[in-house]
Amino acid sequence: MDYRDMYALFRREPEAKRFFDGLPAHVQDQLRIRPNGIKNLEGLKNYARSVLRGEPV
């Protein structure tokens, strides 16, 4: 299911929040820059993988 943004995702899917909390701080910071682009858990994981690989997002 897609949500309005990353924060709505966290409220509805605790697994997404746990995943986010387990990420390094610099990755969390990058994800916070564009919360509206993250609509679901898969999107969150893909975005995090891109940041971890140093790819432009």
Backbone hydrogen bonds, N-H to C=O, Kabsch-Sander energy under -0.5 kcal/mol:
donor,donor_aa,acceptor,acceptor_aa,energy
3,Y,39,K,-2.5
6,M,35,P,-1.9
9,L,5,D,-2.1
10,F,6,M,-2.2
11,R,7,Y,-1.8
12,R,8,A,-1.6
13,E,9,L,-2.7
16,A,13,E,-1.4
17,K,13,E,-1.2
18,R,14,P,-2.4
19,F,15,E,-2.3
20,F,16,A,-2.5
21,D,17,K,-2.8
22,G,18,R,-1.3
22,G,19,F,-0.6
23,L,20,F,-1.7
27,V,24,P,-0.7
28,Q,24,P,-2.3
29,D,25,A,-2.5
30,Q,26,H,-1.5
31,L,27,V,-2.3
32,R,28,Q,-2.2
33,I,29,D,-0.9
34,R,30,Q,-0.7
34,R,31,L,-0.7
37,G,34,R,-1.3
38,I,35,P,-1.2
39,K,37,G,-0.7
44,L,40,N,-2.2
45,K,41,L,-2.6
46,N,42,E,-2.6
47,Y,43,G,-2.6
48,A,44,L,-2.5
49,R,45,K,-2.4
50,S,46,N,-2.2
51,V,47,Y,-2.2
52,L,48,A,-2.6
53,R,49,R,-1.8
54,G,51,V,-1.2
55,E,50,S,-2.4
